[in-house]
Structures are given as structure tokens and as C-alpha cells.
Amino acid sequence: MIYTSRMNRKFRIVFLACALLPAASRTQAQMLHAPEPVKPAEQVFKNIQVLKGVPSDQLRPTMQFIAASLGVECEFCHTRGAFDNDDKKPKKTARQMIEMQMAINKNSFKGGTEVTCYSCHRGSHDPVGVPVISEEAPKRPEPPKAADAAAPALPTAAEVFDKYLQAVGGAEALKKITTRVQKGNLDVGGTKSAVQVLAKAPNKRATGVMMLQGLNVTAYDGETGWTGVPGGRHPEDMTRAETEAFSLDATFYFPIEVKTMFAQTRVRPSEKIGDHEAIQVMGIREGRPPLRLFFDKQSGLLLRIVRYAETPLGRNPTQIDYADYREDTGVKLPFPWTIARPQGRFTIQIESVQTNVPINDDKFTKPVPMEKTVM
């Protein structure tokens, strides 16, 4: 099995967003320790022109948003190994488009991010400006249906969360477990690699994928997140948004704590997810994008989470689907879960689970440098 440098980059991006289990979330006060001030992009990167003043840790997610919106990769605008160069016309065009988007939002939408790159491009670097002639006659829209007075009322968010907690085994069973080691494989388009997930209460988590060159690790030590590859390179700290996302996954007792995680909740009907009727709970967190959770209407189990990373140009979505719940030590866990983003997806399939085994805290602590070892 041969891994190209392009594949290695994709694996790193993939694991920064690894929502690996529905065992996530803490109250906002606990989410992050006091962060260091983030420098503006122009003080960290070279040749920043239209994104001056943007926090430096938002530059990479912003580039990912542009790439997903246009259906391209970095080299469409940038020169490999010299990203600050201005030798490509699409890069100059991209600057003009960013300025146009910002002007539209400022002048027409009071500065809100209502118009984005995706509004026009829809996954293509050449947006369509002329209406498309359909091969088939357009279907007449269905007239709106009168409200069905007999339709059952939706449950409250608290009722949905309580049913979920009972469905996975209840608080007493969950609290009996303090560590978990899961082993299996990661599948990206048919290419499989061994994976191991370590989790420790209350909020430590590490995921390792064994590649040819050694172990790729993404971890959260209870306060900070980091990601690293072997070969003498120093592991990198996650950005604030990445840390928040992974710390969400690191909280061990999510089914217990989900009731206290949101400032507001809204329950909405949902379309089917696979063969399952679902109920959607939208969690509102002050100053952050909403979190959407989808629960099986019958069993109460969590089927899907959709979350968003805010960037100056728009929101990057991540969708995590959970399936095949099995009981282990009195608690139901999903054995596969799939993480999807606009530019790709991967699935983790768990093959074995061990609970309440000793896990040293140094498994979650950032090493310097990375070693070519297993977790």
C-alpha cells in the first residue's frame, strides 16, 4: 500500500475534525482554558492582502471553505511550496471575489455572512450565470397542506435527551466506566488503516492511525488539542475552533451532560436518516454556530450530529453519522461512524472494545518530537 503526500495531507485534515463517538460535550465554561491571544493573519503568514485582521488560526479553515465551495484543491490558486507567490491568475481573482462578497454582505446584510462563495459556485470554479434548460418538464409544486390538527406534538428537548440517556444504558451504567480502548480500521475510499481510539473520563481522548511512516495522532489532553505525525516533526497545536470540536468529542459522559450544554434548544421534525424516523434537536450556543443532533424516533439513539466551523467567508460543515449500536459493559456504542465534509468522508469501523483498563495520562500529552511508535 503506497501513500502519497497528497493522501497524507488529507488524513491530517480529516483527523482535525474527527468526531469519533457521540461521547462529547461539556458546558461552555469548561470547554477551553484561557487561550493565548491569536495574532492577525498578516503577522503569521506572508502576503496577506484582503484577509488582514482575520485571526491567523482562521486562515486555514477559510482556505478549506473556498476549496470546498469551488470544488478545487490548494494548487488551483497557490504554487506548491510557495503559497505566498502571486504567479497564478486564480489567486488574484479569488482576492477580488472575497472583496466582492464582503462588500455585498456589508452593504446589503449589515455585515452578516449571508452571501458566500458557495452561494454562486456550488462546487464549481465556474459559476453558472444562465438558467439551465431542463431535460424534463418541470414538476408542478405540491400545494401546501393544511395543518393536521391530529398530528402528534413534538417532544421537548429534555424528553429527547432523557430518552437518549436511557437508550444507551442510563447514567448509572455510564458512570461505571472510566476508560475505553477501541480498535478497528479507518476506511477512506476503500483504503484501510489500523486505528485505535483511547478515551478517559472526564475529558481526555486520543486517536491514532497507523500509516507506513508511523503513527498519526490527534489528541486532547483535557485542556489543549494537538495533532502530530512521526519522523521528528514537532506536533502542532490545534486552532481554537479545532480544539473546541475535538474537546466536544473528548467528554466521556456526553449522554449525561448534553442536557446542560446549550443555552437554548429547539426541536424540529426531521426527514428520515436511512430507514430511521428522526427527531432533530438544534442546540444554540451563545456566540457560536448551532449544533444539530438527530435522534432515532423509536429507539432514542443518536443517529447524526451536524456542526459548523465559522470562518470569515462562511461555515464549514461536518456531519457525523452513527450506526450499528451494540452493548458493551452495559452501555450501547456505535461500532461504525462516518465523518463527512464537503471534500470527502471516511468511516471508522470498531472491531474490539476494552473498558476500565489503565491508560496513562501521557498518552494524551503532546510529545516533542513525535516518535514512530504505537499508542
N, C-alpha and C positions, 0 to 999 in steps of 0.2 A: 504494500500500500504506500503510495507516494503522496506527500502533502506539499503543495506549492505554497509559496509565500502568500499568494492571494487567499488561499484557504485558511492559512494561519491567521491572517488579519480578520477574516470573517468569524473564526472561532472566538477571537478576543472580543469583537463587538458583540457577538451572540451572548457571551457569558457575563458581560456587564449588565445585561437585562434579565438575568436568569431568575425568574420567579419559579423556583423549583418545587415548592409544595404550597398547599393552601395552609401553611402554618405561619402566618405572617400578620404583623402589625402590632403597633404599640401606640400609646397615647402620644400626642404631638410633643408634649413636654419631654418625653423620653427619647424621641426619635433621634435627635442629633445632639452631640455635645457642642459646646460653644465653638463655632468654626472660626478659622483664621480669615481675615479679610481677603477677598479674592481680587486680584489685580485686573484691571481692564485688559481686553484682548490685545490692544496695541502695545502694551508693556511686556507681553509674554511672547507674542508672535510677530513675525516680520510682515511688513507691507499690508497692514490692516488699513483699509480706507473707508468703507461705508459702514462697517460694524464697530467703529470706535465707540468706546464706552460700554460695550457689551462685556459682561463678566467673562473672563478667559475660560472658565470651566463650562461656558455655554457655547463656545465656538464649535467644538466637535459635534455636539448634538444638532447644532444649526446646520452644519455641513451634511449631516446624515439626513436631516429633513429635506434639504434641497435635493440630495441624491435620490431619495425615495419619491419625491414629487415629480422629478423629471425622468425617473427610470434609468439613471446613469450611475457610473462609479466615479471615484475621485478623479481619475485621469481624464475625464471628459473636459474638465476645466483646468486641472493642475498638471504640472510636469512632475513625473515621478522623481522623488529625491530632491526636488527644488520647488516646493509648494508655493514659495513666495514669488516666484517668477511671474511675469506678466506676458509670456510669449504665446498665450493661447487666446484667440478671439472669444470663445465662450466664457472665459473668466471675466473679460471686460463687459460682455453682455450681461452676465449674472449680476455684476455690480449695479448696472443700470436698472435691472429688473427689481433688485432689492430696494433701490431708492424709489422706484415707482410704487411698489407695494406699500412701503412705509408712508409715502405721501397720500395714497388713497385712504389708508386707514386713519391717518392723522386728520385729513380734511373731511372725510365722509363718515367716519365711525368713531370720532372722539378718541382716537388713539388705540382703540381695541383691535385685536388681531382677528378681524372678520374676513378679510381677503388675504389669501396665502398663495404661495407658489402653486399649490395643488389645485386651487380654485380654477385655474386655466389649464395647467399642464396635464393633470390627471394621469400621471405616469409616463408622459411622453415629452421629449425635449422640444418637440414642435407642436405647440397647442393648435387645436383645430379652430379656425375662425369662421368657417362657413358651415351652416347646418347640414348634417348628413342626411342623404336620401335613403330611407329605409328600404330594404328588400321586400318587406311585407307591409301590408296595410296597417296603419296604427290602430291599436285596440282602443275602443271607447272606454274611458274610465268608468268604474263602477260608481253608481250614485251612493252618496253617504248613507249609511244605515242608521235608522232611528235607534236611539239608546234603548238597550234592552233592560227594562226595569227588573227583570228576574235574574240578571247577571250577578253572580256572587261577588260580594265586596272583597277587595284585596286585603290580605293580612297586613298587620303593621310590621315595620322593620324589626321591632323587638321580637315579635312572634316568629318571623322568618329566622332570625339569629338563634332563638331558643330551639327551634326545630332542628336547625343545623347542628347545634351542640349535642343534642340528644342523638342525632343520626350517626355522629362519629363515635359515640360511646359514652358521652357525658363527662362532666368536669372531674368527677372522682377518678374515672379511668385514665383520663388525660394526665392528671397530676401524679399518677403513679409512675410515669415515665419521665426521666430527666435527660436522657441522651438517646440518640438514634444514629445508626450507621446503615446507610443504604448503598447497595452496589448493583450495577447494571450496565447498560450501554447507552451511548448517545448516538442518534441516527440523524445525519444530515444528508438528505437526498440519496439514501442507500449506503453511505459511507459510515461505518460504525466504529466507535472508540469506547474503550472501557471508561466508566465514570463511577465516582464514589462521592456520596454526599454525607458530611458529618454535621450533626446538629446537637446543640447542647443548651439546655434551659439556663437562663431565661431568654437569651438573645444572641447566641453565637452560631455561626454557620460557615461552612467551607465546602466548596465543590471543586473536585479535581478531575481532569480529563487527561488520560494518558495518551500522548502523541509520540511520534517516533523520536523526537528530540527530547522528550521528557514530559514532566507533569505541568499542565497548565492549571493554575489555581485562581479561583475567585473566592474571597472570604470577607467576613465581617466579624470583628473581634468584640462586638458589643458597643463600640463607640465609632470606629472608623472602618471603611471598606477599602480593600486593595485587590489588585489583580497582578499576576506575575507569570512569567514564562521562564523556563530553565535556561542555562547557558551563560550564567554570570551577569545577566542583566538585573538591575535593581527593580524590584516590584514597584508599581505605580499606585498612588492613592487614587481612589475613585473621586469623581467630581461630587459636588453636593447632591445633585439630582440622582446620580448613580448610587451613592451611599444611601440615600433615602429609600430608593427602590429595593436595594438588597437588604437593608435593615428591616424593611417591611416583611421580607421573606424569612428573616432570621428569628423573629419572635416565635418561641416554641409553642405557646398555647393560644394560637390565633382563634380557634373556635370559642374560647372563653372570653377573650379580650375584644373581639370585634364589636361588641355592643357599646364599648366606650371609646371607640376610635374616631367617630365622626361628630362634628358639630351639628350637622343636620343629616337626615336621611329622607329619601323619597322612594316609595315603592311603585313600580311600574309593571304593567303586563309585558311579556316578552314573547317573541316568536320561539318556535321550537329550536332546541340545540340538539342536533341529531334526532333521535327518537323521543327526546325528553321534553315534556312541557316544563317551561321555566318561569320563574318569577325573578324580576330584576330589582335589586336594591341599589340606588345611587347614593353613594356616601359623599357628603360635601365637607371639605376641609378648608378652613379659612386660609386664603392666600395661595391655594394650590389647586391643580386641576381635580375634577371629581374622580372617584373610583367607582367603577360599575361592577357589581357582583351578581352572578346569575346562579340561582339555586333550583334544583330539581323540585318541581311542584309536589311530587308524590313522596319521594324519599327524604327531601330536605337537604341532600348533599350538595356541596358546591360544585358547579359544573364549569364555570368560567369566571375569570377576572379580566377586565379591560382597564388599563391605566394609561396615563399620558405623561410625557415629559415635556415641560414647557420650554420653548425656545423663542427668541425674538421674532422668528418668522412664522411660527405655528407650533402645533403639538405633535410630538412623535408618539404614536400609539403602540402599545404592547398588549397582546392578547394571550392569555394562558388558559388552556383547556385541560380539564382533569377527567379521568375516566377509570373504569375497572377498579372500583374501591374494593379492597379486601381487608378483612380483620386481622390485626396483628397485636397481640398482647392486650386485647380488649378494646382496641382503637381501630377505626376504619381509616385506611390511607389509600390514595390513588396510586396505582402502580405504574401507569404511564401518564405523563403530562407533556403537552406540546406548547412551546413558546413560539409565537408568530409575530413578525414585524413586517412592515411593507416590503422589505427587501429579502425576506426569507423566513424560514421556520426550521425548527429542529424538535425532535422528540427524545425524551429520556424515558427509557423502559427499565423499571426496577426489577431485579431478579431475586434479591435477598435482602432481608431486614434483620438487624440486631438492635435490641433495646437495652438500656441501662448498663451499657458496657463503659468502662473508663475511657475518657477522652481528655488528654491533657490540653490545657488552655493554649499551649504553644502551637497547636495545630491551626489556631485561628490568628496567630500573631504574625505580622509581616516580617519575613526573614530578609537578611541582606548578606549576600545576594541569594537568588533562588538556587536551589540545588536540584539535580536531576534524580529525584527520588520519588517514591510513592508516599501518599499521605498516611 
